[in-house]
Amino acid sequence: MAAAARLFLRGANSKLSIAPGSLGTTLLKLSPNCSSRTKTQRRHAAHFTFQPDPVPSQYGPTQKMNLFQSITSALDNTLASDPTAVIFGEDVAFGGVFRCTVGLRDKYGKDRVFNTPLCEQGIVGFGIGVAVAGATAIAEIQFADYIFPAFDQIVNEAAKYRYRSGNMFDCGNLTIRAPWGCVGHGSLYHSQSPEAFFAHCPGLKVVIPRSPIQAKGLLLSCIADKNPCIFFEPKILYRAAVEQVPEDPYTIPLSQAEVLQEGSDVTLVAWGTQIHVLKEVASMAQEKLGVSCEVIDLQTILPWDIETVCKSVVKTGRLLISHEAPVTGGFASEISSTVQVRLKWPVSHPPHSHVFTLCTDDVNCWCIH
Amino acid sequence: MLASIASVFQVTAWKNGAALIMSARTFTDFTTRATFEIKKCDLFLLDEGPATQVVLTRDEGLQYYRTMQVMRRMELKADQLYKQKMIRGFCHLYDGQEACAVGLEASINLSDHLITAYRVHGYTYTRGGTVKEIMAELTGRRGGIAKGKGGSMHMYCKTFYGGNGIIGAQVPLGAGVALACNYLGNNELCVCLYGDGAANQGQIFETYNMAALWKLPVIFVCENNRYAMGTSVERAAASTDYYKRGEFIPGLRVDGMDVLCVREATRFAADHCRSGKGPILMELQTYRYHGHSMSDPGLSYRTREEIREVRSKSDPIAMLKDHMLSHNMASVEELKGIDVEVRKEIEDAAQFATTDPEPPLEELCNHIFYNEPPFEVRGTNLWTKLKSLS
């Protein structure tokens, strides 16, 4: 049960009368290989089990694909239907270091799928230009950890283009894709989850899928969306996540959180890989504690679906958010404070807020109390 | 030196009071110094370049040989350990490029500064790290040079600033170190290395400008091993004359497989910097035998024939060995003796690296900040608390 979490217990609406301490200890006992007394910490390798979604029937024939294949399929659909679409980034021509662009250069030509030199700032700046001029630009940053040289271009140029030109220009045709999140052996520079840095920037959309079906639909939505989008792909799921994915193009709406599992006692919110951890947690909680969890996949980080989350918390009275990134300033803090403000807890019953924060197995992520 | 002299004399056990001296070659048989003709460097914005006639002494030759052999064997051992999963994560090996590290170090002082990217095992050794420390860092043990917390890409010594994972980010840093040298007036310089892939990063050009503007004593070194991961230089760069990329910074293109070339070019570059003329750029044309990292077989973008050709024609260790033997500066047995010693040293280090314990859990969160009172950091679950000491 390794996750960064914020847990709110709303005393007034509490359906469970378990005090946080004992809930904590109970949950602790359930956690394998863990004891509150011993100081040794077992090595929790990035443990989760990918939980595939049921086969969708509304989008036509499906094919077994893993995450990187579903991305390739989405890009293939885009290059086929949109003659202005171009894909570029480091090493994308031969298929990409995660094989997301395999076969596309051969199929669509070297003027549509091409390598850039090693220059992230250049890649995004160039992508903005391509988008502003009217072509659909899909830029790949090789790892989300390397996106920071491009941060200025994304935040200062891409996000603000439409606003500062009074809607005369925009780079809505730009989509930036980057592998994201912990993978077990990535250490400092191949494991980062930087969504919180970008969440602070209006004008951008930030999207993180949890599975191949979601990835294809959300990526196609990002490409179609008339705003610059950043699409983070959980790299640990590239091979591990396998589902039956529709071959034809389809879109999944952005800024709509998905309730994966209904529940009545606590709302669990996550995105990307953590969804699978939380789904496991939800079934453990149901089995061992009789706690009914409502699991929500946020999908779009910015702009996020405030209504769905708030509606759920009104129902359950408790909210737990889980993400891989560091806790301080992580996106969970935004969600928890917004929910708190929106639900306007009555003064007579201030939220009995126990902020429990956990760090993930990712070595670099630490939480400062 | 004593070891090399001793290896020349092989004394069998005393038999009947008489010692038999087996080896016929004595120390005085060898040439102590010889002159070699080296390849001329291509020059940019320079009227004259490094000397083409260089002197190598026997001692120097043996030292370079030994150092390069240590680096070679260490990298091969790391390869082995990685395949045995004793080393995890990322591991970028330096074999084939030994002449660069050894040649550079030969012409600068240990008090000078050096910074490079992530292919650092060789430089960590030449800058003063021991093989034990390096290997223990690779296996992530407490005896490692970064206390087991850095791994392959993050190794540091007193005047060696690593060990940097983000490509190109180390170059402005190097210029900053050079500025500090100027400021402190200590006549030191900074050697700032990057690869052919990194040469296209924006921050490097920003650094060229700052270094030239403020006449910083920095030697920019582009280690051009022809491939940036899998992208060959022709496919990545509009101009593959990396030594000219400094535009207003004088440049040298050096044969990076010949330790004598690298040494002479570095001597020239160091003199240039120390005389207050400002920065200089050296492109070392070199080659790596392994792929970009241990997860890259290194064969999808180049042929086995190419690797074999470089190994047979331009291997730095073989070239030096050839120089020394052909000029009677060492014997085959002596060099073999060094090989045996080196092998043993690496074995011992590997043994240490695999048996040393991992850093204790209490140290996991140390050194986040500096000099703050100890604070608590959460572990991987709610109820484990770790302390961070500065």
Interface residues (C-beta under 8 A of the other chain):
Chain A: M1 A2 A5 G24 T25 L27 L28 S31 C34 S36 K39 T40 Q41 H44 E90 D91 F94 V97 N115 P117 L118 C119 Q121 G122 D145 Y146 F148 P149 H185 G186 S187 L188 Y189 H190 V327 F356 T357 L358 C359 T360 D361 W366 C367 I368 H369
Chain B: R88 G89 F90 G151 M153 H154 G165 I166 I167 G168 G197 A198 N200 Q201 G202 Q203 A228 M229 G230 T231 R235 A236 A237 S300 L361 C365 I368 F375 E376 V377 R378 G379 T380 N381 L382 W383 T384 S388
